[in-house]
Amino acid sequence: MQANLKSRAFGSPVQIPTVLTAGFRFFFLAAGLYAVFAMFAWVGWLVAQANGGVLFSFSQDMMPYHWHAHELIFGYTSAVMAGFFLTAVPNWTGTRDAKAFFVSLSGLLWLSGRIAVWFSGVIDPLLVAIVDLAFVPLLALNILPRLARKSQVRNMVFLFLLTALFTANLLVHLEWMGWSSGTAESGVRLGIFVSAGMIAIVGGRVVPAFTRNALSRQGLTENLPQSFPPLEKAGILAAMLAALASLPFVPAVVLGILCLAAGVLNFLRLIGWKGWLTINAPILWVLHLSFLLLAVGYLVYGSSLVFGGIGEIAALHLLAVGAVGCMTLAMMTRASLGHSGRPLKLSTPIVIAFVALVLAALSRTFGTLVFGYFPVMFAAGTLWIAAFSLFAIIYFPILTRKRISG
């Protein structure tokens, strides 16, 4: 919805673009568009490598695969988190939504970080770090005081998660600045596990709640999803410990065991939510399938560390692309519909987008066991681009036009 501001100089109303009037509008749209751009750049570089040439010259001061991993976690995923927090926290606390000024300021800072990292080859690395690292603290300044004022004790866990996300990004920049050695990959890994931990918490709240509400409206009150508090706490604790164990000084076998525990516990949580009852409601089963990928992702990654077999990096992509990618897409599509006043029903192109993203995760994780590296990378990257291109096309008018009344 467009808002009017009186110009002090002329007294005439200034039209605020609808996309800036809510955090979910700007950041979900920015995340979708950036997901396409970032993967297109990565696939373009891979195409050049496969053909022994250079498609275009990267201007970054880091290895392209470091840029690829960093931007999909601290660029794409951070934008989705911002859109989620700026929308959910006011609902949790009964406070006002973030104003257009804050959405614009934080959006500009996020975009500045993306530009700074892209041109890090010609910008002082310390300046790149300052610009990129400033986004999470600015986001925290908006949401944490709201949680503190409203005594949202259980939600203060997000302070830990945002701090861990900032730390993960800091580890990457420390290596890029030459102040440390070998911390960039550790930072990316920590960022993925922090994002997975976020899904274990938020998914554990919304997936059974949304399912329960939908089944109740259908009159199916005798077989509603169940959540068992001890199991819920254990699943979340295992995910938090796995995030901590992903730090470089923790032995790999410890991380592997914690991931196996997180996988089993979160899979048991998911069973209680009875996702098989949502088969006729894509807007629900995409949430259940995303959480399933979280549990399986933990199990596959833990197995790769404890028992060997599939490569650690390939296994990590089942969490990154499968769990994080699919759950963020599922949440963006649902939240955008609900908060713009539209029916909670996924269109066929978005269902196709979700299927493409699942296939991207599976092909990237297991494809190299059968096919060569480059064909798998091209296939997975193309599927990712297709998924988020569909999201951007379908949701651009939803996110840039006013809320539907009624």
C-alpha positions as CSV (number, residue, x, y, z in Angstrom):
1,M,0.0,0.0,0.0
2,Q,1.4,3.4,-0.9
3,A,1.8,5.8,1.9
4,N,1.9,9.6,1.7
5,L,4.4,11.8,3.4
6,K,4.1,15.6,3.6
7,S,7.1,17.4,2.2
8,R,8.2,20.0,4.7
9,A,9.6,22.2,2.0
10,F,6.6,22.3,-0.3
11,G,3.7,20.6,1.6
12,S,3.0,18.2,-1.2
13,P,2.5,14.5,-0.6
14,V,5.4,12.2,-1.5
15,Q,4.5,8.7,-2.7
16,I,6.4,5.9,-1.0
17,P,6.8,2.9,-3.3
18,T,4.7,0.0,-2.0
19,V,7.7,-2.3,-2.0
20,L,9.3,-0.1,0.8
21,T,6.3,-0.1,3.1
22,A,7.0,-3.5,4.7
23,G,10.1,-5.5,5.4
24,F,8.8,-8.6,3.7
25,R,8.0,-6.8,0.5
26,F,11.5,-5.4,-0.1
27,F,13.6,-8.2,1.3
28,F,11.7,-11.1,-0.2
29,L,11.7,-9.5,-3.6
30,A,15.4,-8.6,-3.2
31,A,16.2,-12.2,-2.1
32,G,14.5,-13.7,-5.0
33,L,16.1,-11.5,-7.6
34,Y,19.5,-11.9,-6.0
35,A,19.2,-15.7,-5.8
36,V,18.9,-15.6,-9.6
37,F,21.8,-13.2,-10.2
38,A,24.2,-14.9,-7.8
39,M,23.6,-18.4,-9.2
40,F,23.7,-17.1,-12.8
41,A,27.2,-15.5,-12.1
42,W,28.4,-18.8,-10.5
43,V,27.2,-21.0,-13.3
44,G,28.7,-18.6,-15.8
45,W,32.0,-18.9,-14.2
46,L,31.7,-22.7,-14.2
47,V,30.8,-22.7,-17.8
48,A,34.0,-20.8,-18.6
49,Q,36.1,-23.1,-16.5
50,A,34.6,-26.2,-18.1
51,N,35.6,-24.8,-21.5
52,G,39.0,-23.7,-20.5
53,G,38.3,-20.0,-20.9
54,V,37.0,-16.9,-19.1
55,L,33.4,-15.9,-19.7
56,F,33.9,-12.7,-17.7
57,S,36.4,-11.3,-15.3
58,F,35.5,-11.5,-11.6
59,S,36.2,-8.3,-9.7
60,Q,36.3,-10.0,-6.3
61,D,39.3,-10.3,-4.1
62,M,38.6,-13.9,-3.2
63,M,38.1,-17.3,-4.9
64,P,34.9,-17.4,-6.9
65,Y,33.6,-20.4,-4.9
66,H,34.1,-18.4,-1.7
67,W,32.1,-15.6,-3.3
68,H,29.4,-18.1,-4.3
69,A,29.0,-19.6,-0.9
70,H,29.2,-16.3,1.0
71,E,26.6,-14.6,-1.1
72,L,24.0,-17.3,-1.0
73,I,24.3,-17.4,2.8
74,F,25.0,-13.8,3.8
75,G,23.4,-12.3,0.8
76,Y,20.3,-14.3,-0.1
77,T,19.5,-16.0,3.2
78,S,20.2,-12.9,5.3
79,A,17.7,-11.0,3.1
80,V,15.1,-13.6,3.7
81,M,15.8,-13.5,7.5
82,A,15.4,-9.7,7.5
83,G,12.1,-9.9,5.7
84,F,10.9,-12.6,8.1
85,F,12.0,-10.8,11.3
86,L,10.7,-7.4,10.3
87,T,7.3,-9.0,9.7
88,A,7.1,-11.6,12.4
89,V,8.5,-9.7,15.4
90,P,5.9,-7.0,15.3
91,N,3.2,-9.7,15.2
92,W,4.8,-11.5,18.2
93,T,5.2,-8.4,20.2
94,G,2.2,-6.4,19.2
95,T,4.4,-3.5,18.1
96,R,4.2,-1.4,14.9
97,D,5.8,-2.6,11.7
98,A,9.1,-1.2,10.7
99,K,8.7,2.1,9.0
100,A,9.5,2.7,5.4
101,F,12.6,4.7,6.4
102,F,14.1,1.7,8.2
103,V,13.2,-0.7,5.4
104,S,14.9,1.7,2.9
105,L,17.9,2.2,5.1
106,S,18.4,-1.5,5.9
107,G,17.7,-2.4,2.3
108,L,20.3,0.1,1.0
109,L,22.8,-1.3,3.5
110,W,22.2,-4.9,2.4
111,L,22.6,-3.8,-1.3
112,S,25.7,-1.9,-0.5
113,G,27.2,-5.1,1.1
114,R,26.4,-7.0,-2.1
115,I,28.1,-4.4,-4.3
116,A,31.1,-4.1,-1.9
117,V,31.7,-7.8,-2.0
118,W,31.3,-8.0,-5.8
119,F,33.9,-5.2,-6.3
120,S,36.1,-6.3,-3.4
121,G,39.0,-6.5,-5.9
122,V,39.1,-2.7,-6.1
123,I,37.8,-1.7,-2.7
124,D,39.8,-1.8,0.5
125,P,39.0,-5.2,2.2
126,L,38.5,-3.5,5.6
127,L,35.8,-1.2,4.1
128,V,34.2,-4.2,2.4
129,A,34.0,-6.0,5.7
130,I,32.6,-2.9,7.6
131,V,29.8,-2.4,5.0
132,D,28.9,-6.1,4.7
133,L,29.0,-6.8,8.5
134,A,26.9,-3.8,9.4
135,F,23.7,-5.3,8.1
136,V,23.0,-7.8,10.9
137,P,23.6,-5.4,13.8
138,L,21.3,-2.9,12.2
139,L,18.6,-5.5,11.9
140,A,19.2,-6.5,15.5
141,L,18.8,-2.9,16.6
142,N,15.2,-3.0,15.2
143,I,14.0,-6.3,16.5
144,L,15.8,-7.1,19.7
145,P,14.4,-4.0,21.7
146,R,10.9,-5.1,20.7
147,L,11.5,-8.6,22.1
148,A,13.0,-7.2,25.3
149,R,10.2,-4.8,25.9
150,K,7.6,-7.5,25.5
151,S,9.4,-10.0,27.7
152,Q,9.6,-12.5,24.8
153,V,12.0,-14.8,26.7
154,R,11.7,-17.7,24.3
155,N,12.4,-15.5,21.3
156,M,15.6,-14.2,22.8
157,V,17.3,-17.3,21.3
158,F,17.3,-15.2,18.1
159,L,19.9,-13.0,19.8
160,F,22.2,-16.0,19.8
161,L,21.4,-16.8,16.2
162,L,22.0,-13.3,14.9
163,T,25.2,-13.1,16.9
164,A,26.3,-16.4,15.5
165,L,25.4,-15.3,12.0
166,F,27.4,-12.1,12.4
167,T,30.4,-14.2,13.8
168,A,30.2,-16.5,10.8
169,N,30.4,-13.6,8.4
170,L,33.2,-12.1,10.4
171,L,35.2,-15.3,10.1
172,V,34.9,-15.1,6.3
173,H,36.0,-11.4,6.2
174,L,38.9,-12.0,8.5
175,E,40.5,-14.4,6.0
176,W,39.6,-12.1,3.1
177,M,41.4,-9.2,4.9
178,G,44.4,-11.4,5.5
179,W,44.0,-11.3,9.3
180,S,43.5,-15.1,9.6
181,S,44.0,-18.3,7.7
182,G,41.4,-20.9,6.8
183,T,38.5,-19.2,8.5
184,A,36.4,-18.4,5.4
185,E,35.1,-21.9,4.8
186,S,34.5,-22.3,8.6
187,G,32.5,-19.1,8.5
188,V,30.4,-20.3,5.6
189,R,29.8,-23.6,7.3
190,L,28.7,-21.9,10.5
191,G,26.4,-19.6,8.5
192,I,24.7,-22.7,7.0
193,F,24.3,-24.4,10.4
194,V,22.9,-21.2,12.0
195,S,20.4,-21.0,9.2
196,A,19.5,-24.6,9.7
197,G,19.1,-23.9,13.4
198,M,16.7,-21.1,12.6
199,I,14.6,-23.6,10.6
200,A,14.6,-26.0,13.5
201,I,13.1,-23.3,15.7
202,V,10.8,-21.3,13.4
203,G,9.8,-24.4,11.4
204,G,9.0,-26.2,14.7
205,R,6.5,-23.4,15.5
206,V,4.8,-22.6,12.2
207,V,4.7,-26.0,10.5
208,P,2.5,-27.8,13.1
209,A,0.6,-24.6,13.8
210,F,-0.3,-23.9,10.2
211,T,-1.2,-27.6,9.7
212,R,-3.3,-27.7,12.8
213,N,-5.2,-24.6,11.8
214,A,-5.9,-25.8,8.3
215,L,-7.1,-29.3,9.5
216,S,-9.3,-27.7,12.1
217,R,-11.0,-25.5,9.5
218,Q,-11.7,-28.7,7.5
219,G,-13.3,-30.3,10.6
220,L,-10.6,-32.9,11.0
221,T,-10.2,-32.3,14.7
222,E,-9.6,-35.9,15.7
223,N,-6.2,-36.3,14.0
224,L,-4.4,-33.0,14.6
225,P,-0.6,-32.6,14.6
226,Q,1.0,-33.1,18.0
227,S,4.1,-31.5,19.4
228,F,5.8,-33.1,22.4
229,P,7.7,-30.4,24.5
230,P,10.7,-32.6,25.5
231,L,11.2,-33.8,21.9
232,E,10.8,-30.2,20.6
233,K,13.4,-28.9,23.0
234,A,15.8,-31.8,22.3
235,G,15.5,-31.2,18.5
236,I,16.2,-27.5,18.8
237,L,19.1,-28.1,21.3
238,A,20.7,-30.6,19.0
239,A,20.5,-28.1,16.1
240,M,22.0,-25.3,18.3
241,L,24.9,-27.6,19.5
242,A,25.5,-28.7,15.9
243,A,25.9,-25.0,14.9
244,L,28.4,-24.5,17.7
245,A,30.3,-27.7,16.8
246,S,30.7,-26.4,13.2
247,L,33.4,-24.0,14.5
248,P,36.9,-25.0,13.3
249,F,38.3,-26.1,16.7
250,V,35.7,-28.8,17.2
251,P,36.6,-32.3,16.0
252,A,34.7,-33.4,12.9
253,V,33.4,-36.6,14.6
254,V,31.8,-34.5,17.3
255,L,30.0,-32.4,14.7
256,G,29.0,-35.6,12.9
257,I,27.5,-37.2,16.0
258,L,25.6,-34.0,16.8
259,C,24.2,-33.8,13.3
260,L,23.1,-37.4,13.4
261,A,21.3,-36.7,16.7
262,A,19.7,-33.5,15.2
263,G,18.6,-35.5,12.2
264,V,16.9,-38.2,14.2
265,L,15.3,-35.8,16.7
266,N,13.9,-33.4,14.1
267,F,12.6,-36.3,12.0
268,L,10.7,-37.6,15.1
269,R,9.3,-34.0,15.5
270,L,8.1,-34.0,11.9
271,I,6.3,-37.3,12.2
272,G,4.2,-35.9,15.0
273,W,3.1,-33.1,12.7
274,K,1.3,-35.5,10.3
275,G,2.4,-34.0,7.1
276,W,0.7,-36.8,5.0
277,L,-2.6,-35.2,5.8
278,T,-1.6,-32.1,3.8
279,I,-1.1,-33.8,0.4
280,N,-3.9,-31.8,-1.2
281,A,-2.6,-28.5,0.1
282,P,0.7,-27.5,-1.5
283,I,1.1,-24.5,0.7
284,L,1.4,-26.9,3.6
285,W,3.2,-29.9,2.2
286,V,6.0,-27.7,1.0
287,L,6.7,-26.7,4.6
288,H,6.7,-30.4,5.7
289,L,8.9,-31.4,2.8
290,S,11.3,-28.6,3.6
291,F,11.6,-29.7,7.3
292,L,12.1,-33.3,6.1
293,L,15.1,-32.0,4.0
294,L,16.4,-30.4,7.2
295,A,16.3,-33.7,9.1
296,V,17.7,-35.7,6.2
297,G,20.3,-33.1,5.6
298,Y,21.6,-33.4,9.1
299,L,21.6,-37.2,8.8
300,V,23.5,-37.2,5.5
301,Y,26.0,-34.6,6.6
302,G,26.6,-36.4,9.9
303,S,27.0,-39.7,8.1
304,S,29.6,-38.2,5.8
305,L,31.7,-37.1,8.8
306,V,31.3,-40.3,10.9
307,F,31.1,-43.0,8.3
308,G,32.5,-41.4,5.1
309,G,31.1,-42.1,1.7
310,I,29.5,-39.0,0.2
311,G,31.8,-36.0,0.2
312,E,31.4,-33.4,3.0
313,I,30.8,-30.5,0.7
314,A,28.2,-32.4,-1.3
315,A,26.4,-33.4,1.9
316,L,26.5,-29.8,3.1
317,H,24.5,-28.8,0.1
318,L,21.5,-30.9,1.2
319,L,21.3,-28.6,4.2
320,A,22.1,-25.4,2.2
321,V,20.1,-25.9,-0.9
322,G,17.6,-28.4,0.3
323,A,16.6,-27.3,3.8
324,V,17.6,-23.6,3.8
325,G,16.7,-23.0,0.1
326,C,13.3,-24.8,0.2
327,M,12.2,-23.5,3.6
328,T,13.0,-19.9,2.7
329,L,11.1,-20.3,-0.6
330,A,8.2,-21.9,1.3
331,M,8.1,-19.1,3.9
332,M,8.4,-16.3,1.4
333,T,5.6,-17.5,-0.7
334,R,3.2,-18.1,2.2
335,A,4.1,-14.9,4.1
336,S,3.8,-12.8,1.0
337,L,0.3,-14.1,0.3
338,G,-0.9,-13.8,3.8
339,H,0.4,-10.3,4.5
340,S,-0.8,-8.9,1.2
341,G,-4.3,-10.1,1.8
342,R,-4.3,-12.8,-0.8
343,P,-5.7,-16.3,-0.5
344,L,-3.2,-18.8,0.9
345,K,-3.0,-21.0,-2.2
346,L,0.1,-21.6,-4.2
347,S,-0.1,-21.2,-8.0
348,T,1.1,-24.1,-10.2
349,P,4.3,-22.2,-11.3
350,I,5.3,-21.9,-7.7
351,V,4.7,-25.6,-7.1
352,I,6.9,-26.3,-10.1
353,A,9.5,-23.9,-8.7
354,F,9.5,-25.8,-5.4
355,V,9.9,-29.1,-7.2
356,A,12.8,-27.7,-9.2
357,L,14.5,-26.5,-6.0
358,V,14.2,-30.0,-4.4
359,L,15.7,-31.5,-7.6
360,A,18.5,-29.0,-7.5
361,A,19.3,-30.0,-3.9
362,L,19.2,-33.7,-4.7
363,S,21.2,-33.5,-7.9
364,R,23.9,-31.3,-6.2
365,T,24.2,-33.7,-3.3
366,F,24.1,-37.0,-5.0
367,G,24.6,-36.3,-8.7
368,T,28.4,-36.5,-8.6
369,L,28.2,-40.2,-7.4
370,V,26.9,-41.0,-11.0
371,F,27.8,-38.1,-13.2
372,G,30.7,-35.7,-13.7
373,Y,31.2,-32.6,-11.7
374,F,30.4,-29.9,-14.3
375,P,27.2,-31.6,-15.6
376,V,25.9,-31.8,-12.1
377,M,26.8,-28.2,-11.3
378,F,25.1,-27.0,-14.5
379,A,22.0,-29.0,-13.8
380,A,21.7,-28.0,-10.2
381,G,22.4,-24.3,-10.9
382,T,19.9,-24.2,-13.8
383,L,17.2,-25.7,-11.6
384,W,17.9,-23.2,-8.8
385,I,17.8,-20.3,-11.4
386,A,14.5,-21.6,-12.7
387,A,13.0,-21.9,-9.3
388,F,13.7,-18.4,-8.2
389,S,13.0,-16.9,-11.6
390,L,9.5,-18.3,-11.3
391,F,9.2,-16.9,-7.7
392,A,10.4,-13.4,-8.9
393,I,8.0,-13.4,-11.9
394,I,5.0,-14.5,-10.0
395,Y,5.6,-12.5,-6.8
396,F,6.8,-9.3,-8.3
397,P,3.3,-7.9,-8.6
398,I,2.3,-9.3,-5.3
399,L,5.2,-7.6,-3.5
400,T,5.0,-4.3,-5.3
401,R,1.3,-3.7,-5.3
402,K,-0.9,-2.6,-2.5
403,R,-2.6,-5.1,-0.1
404,I,-5.9,-6.5,-1.2
405,S,-8.7,-5.3,1.1
406,G,-11.5,-7.4,2.4
